[in-house]
Amino acid sequence: TRNPDRYSIFIDGEFVLGIDKKTVEDMDLRVGKLVDEKDLKKITSQEEL
């Protein structure tokens, strides 16, 4: 069953990680947004909290 509060993050068409809705909102993530390595590290560290 899919959790509606979780999102799958893909970079260049490849699955990278699943994140919480709050992280999506906090990081202002949206389809087509450019994410660099620094942003990806922030996202990953926020998910570990």
N, C-alpha and C positions, 0 to 999 in steps of 0.2 A: 504494500500500500504506500502510495506516495504521500509524503508529508508536505502540505501546502506552505509551511513556514520554512522550507529548505529550498535552496536554489543550487543548480549545477552550474559551475563556472567552466567555460570552454575558452581556450586561447588557441587561435589559428585552427579551429575545428577540433581540437583535442581536449577531452575532459581533463581538468586540472584538480578540482576539488569541489565538495559540496559545502555550502555555507548557509548560515542562518539568515532569516529575513532582516533581522536587526543589523547585521553586518552589511547587507546590501544597502540598507538605508543610510547607515553611518558613513559608508565609503562612497555614497552617491553613485553606485554602480548601475549601469544600464547597458542594453544591447548596443554594441558599436563603440563603447568607451575604450579609449586607449589605456592600457594598463602596463606600466613598466615593472621591472624587477623589484624596485623599491615599494611600489604599490602592492604587489603580490605578497611581499614579505609582511607588510602591514595587515593585509587581509588575513593571512595565515596566522599571524600572532594574535589578532583579535579573536579568531575562531578558537584559539587554545585557551582563552579566558573562561 
